[in-house]
Amino acid sequence: MNHQKLAIEYVAIGSLKLNRRNPRIHSDKQVRQLAKSVETFGFNVPVVVDAHLQVIAGHGRVLYIRA
């Protein structure tokens, strides 16, 4: 059984790899809506990545930050 510990690590946004097979597609409109929400309310949920820095959860936030 593999018992890896979860950790929060700060990495450069440019080093994250978006998953081309991500089932959730974010339109430009959705990214703009997300941007407005983040600017208004902020966010404190981290982007989740695997050991290779491929995004598992948080594609929309990464798209917003990279824009």
Secondary structure, DSSP 8 states (H G I E B T S, - for coil): ------------GGG-B--TT-S----HHHHHHHHHHHHHH------EE-TT-BEEE-HHHHHHHH-
